Amino acid sequence: MPDAKTTLLILLGIVGVAFSAFWLRALVAGASRGERIAPGPYELVVGFLTDFFDTLGIGSFATTTTLYRARKTIDDRLLPGTLNVGHTLPTIVQAFIYTQVIEVEMRTLVLMIGAAVAGSLVGAPIVARWPRRNIQIGLGLALLVLCSVLVYRQLWTEPTTGAIGLTGTMLAAGVGGNFVLGALMTIGVGLYAPCLVMVSMLGMSPGTGFPIMMGSCAFLMPAASVPFIRRQSYSPRAALGLTLAGIPAVLIAAYIVKSLPLDTVKWLVAVIVVYTAVMLLRAASREPLASASNPSVPAQRT
């Protein structure tokens, strides 16, 4: 009989194959309708850069949102779906790598992964139906919260117990926190930075946050992506660019680069996140109210 970790990895592999087959069918159907599927150079560059730094612990959702909005690559309404769909397979690769190399108590890992998946199942069907203005407001506000988490993580100096698992009240807090973070993922807010902060605050070794956050995302993102794909609430071209360039970026970052002095980069990301959040909220303030109540009403693109 395989041990718990091996079973988890087998399940992760099954989820990855099932998601790939489901998405491939959707892409083929879209291509048959004349949709442009092949990503351009910019989409590929964004995929490589964001998943490279994602593997090193910075997170990919905020940086991808900023790079997309800098070039108006996709409509803001499509941001949550594109982020979840496009980063799913690179995240599954990350989870395979870090679950094997970093030790974490399996009960804690499984329960926190399950909580994140449950949160995403609650949030994804709701967000997939949101109009653009709601997306801009929700994502903008959530990014401001994420920035405070990034800054707190930079300034965090409190010692941890070095534990690789949680019990009792601390475990309940971790499970509840990951449920909320899983729901926020569907808005387009990355789970990585908040999860790392939460793990440290609960007294665990910060390194254990990597398999927890990557495993959580690897299982929840395929489930969260299905409603976006079914409702066509994402950009196939941009999402495919994230996937095709993101997977080799993950392998390079994990096996070749392994680590970088990222303190300055993290402060830069915090500044970029604030800028992007403000731009999203400004765009929402200019969005016609008609489009907020009816997603089918065309509105000026920002």
DAMOHU-V292622 format. One line per field, one symbol per residue. ss: DSSP state (H for helix, E for strand, - for the rest). A space follows every 50 residues. Layout:
ss->???
This chain:
ss->---HHHHHHHHHHHHHHHHHHHHHHHHHHHHH--------HHHHHHHHHH HHHHH-----HHHHHHHHHHH----HHHHHHHHHHHHHHHHHHHHHHHHH H----HHHHHHHHHHHHHHHHHHHHHH----HHHHHHHHHHHHHHHHHHH HHHHH-------E----HHHHHHHHHHHHHHHHHH------HHHHHHHHH H--E---HHHHHHHHHHHHHHHHHHHHHHH-----HHHHHHHHHHHHHHH HHHHHHH-----HHHHHHHHHHHHHHHHHHHHHHHH--HHHHH------- --
